[in-house]
């Protein structure tokens, strides 16, 4: 048994799949919640088959679902529906990320959940939200990203937009969902009823526009992608060094120190460059000056050392291999090695949240499809071994140790 953690004692019925929803419940299970992942036969969560797969185990599934219990039940059977409704009465949270309307058709929509368990918090995650002109469209992370104007801000000026090779929208949406669930549980614990939470990738992506939407609203000018350098802050961009590109950022209070590091202190008070607005106006000149300085330094380490000496934010643009092997990432647990009975040793991102009174990066294992059928139904609903065996024979329950 895992030692008590922040969410110990809270039970979550998890109907999510792939990434956004599983991210939310992954954070919750890392904080001690009991997460019962409901999967449908015959294959369960499609992420069980996403790359990379070794000995029947998907590293993708492993990363998002360690520590969760798997209940594989056919919700389209009367017996399966009865099982799920009985479980809803016993849990604190119900979460799903089907397309809008699917949960209701399956009999697990908010009205039914709230009727069965008024204290339960329910969260629905979707691409575009539960209502609105786009809500019925199928969507994934990159689809919502495109609609949110985020893809349009990535790439070279005047060139084609580009996709980031990571799940920014899904993961951020999962984090937003976990945050909302936590606060809804706090409200409930203070005497309130359960709440229904509608979280969409589109809304979360729009929330990430720290300046772009405001710029348009104030000026009427629509910001566009600007390549390696920010359009509204100068200098803020990527400069080619000997081994890597370097990200260098100098806000107003860092401009003079940057000039000192470049041994051009006079530029710090030059009237052409003494405000961010002026530097943006003269951005090609500023970028060229910094790049020439970087080119003139014998080593990349010397560039970074000179900037760190004067507290100018800077960083090499690392590869994934360099991230995994970086001593800070390993020492802090930003990346971690986990042991899995099928994969062996897997390197995964660490738990991003740390609490002073609880352990970090707790050991958790991923389970095969339906592995916890008997445990969940016997402990939570009092089902006998004979009843569970009968439901398995009838096809209401399924397990697949090969996954």
C-alpha positions, 0 to 999 in steps of 0.5 A: 500500500502506498503511504498517504499522500495529498489526495489519499482517500479520494476515488476517481472513475476515469473514462479517459483515453490517450493524453489530455484526460489521462494527464489529469488523472496521472497527476491525481494518482501521483498525489495519492488518489485511487484512479479506476481507469474504465476501459472498453473491450476488446482493446481498451485505451488506444494508447496501449498500442501507440509507439514505442511498444515492447513486449506488449507494453506501450511506453506511451501508455506506461507514461500516462497510466502508471498507478491506475487500476484497470477495469475493462467492462462492456458498458453497452450491456445491462450488466456493464451499465449496472456496474458503472452506475454502482461505481459512480455512487462510490467515487468522488470524481468522474472524468471523461474525454469522449466527443461531446454527447457520447458520455450522455449516450453511454449513460454517464452524462452529468445529469445521470452522474449528478442524480446518482451521486450529488457529491461527485465532481465530473469533468468533461474534456473535449477539443472545442467544449460541450457547446458552440458551433465547433463543439461537434467537430472531431478534434485532437491537440493539433486541430485545436491548436490550429483553431486557437491561432497557436500553430499560426504563430509558429514558424518563419516569418512569411513561411509555412506554419509548423507543428511542435513535436510534443503534446502541449495542448493535451498536457496543458488541458489535463493540468487545467482539468486537474486544477479545476477538479481539485478546487471543485473538491475543495468547494465540496469539502466546504459543504458545496455540491459536486460540480460539472467542469467543461474543459476544452483544448481550444480554451486552454490554447487561447489561454496561452496567448500571453500577448497576441490576442491583446495586441490585436484587441488594442491595435487591430493588427493581427500578430504573425509568426516571426521565426527565431526572434520575438516580434514584440520583445528585443532581444528575445530569440535564438542565436547560432553558437558553436554547438547549439542555438542559444536562447538569449533574453534581455528585458529592459533591466537586462539590456545594459548588462548584456551590452557590458557582457558583449564589451559594448557598454555604450550600447546600453545608453544609446538613445536608439536602443534605450527602450524595448520599443526602440529595440524592436524598431531596430531589431535587425541591428540588435540581432546582428550585433548579438550574433556577431558577438556570439560568433567572435567567442571561442566557445559556447561555454564562454558565451553562456558564462559571460551572460550568466556573470551579468545575470542575463537569461540564456540557455542552450537549445538542448536535444532530447538526449541532452535533456535526459542526461543533464545532471540537473534533470536527473538530480531533480527528478525532472526525468526519472527511470522507472521499472516495468515488468514488461519494458524493463527500465524506461526513462520518463518525465518526472512528476512536475509537482512537489510538496514539502510533506509528501514524497516526490516521484513515488513508485507506481506500476502500469497494469494490463487491460482489466487486471483489477476487475476482481479487486475493484468489484469485490472491494467496492461493490462486494461482488463474489468471485463466482459473480465476477467469473460469470460476468467474465464468461458472459463478456461483460468483463474482459482482461488481457495480460498480453497488454 
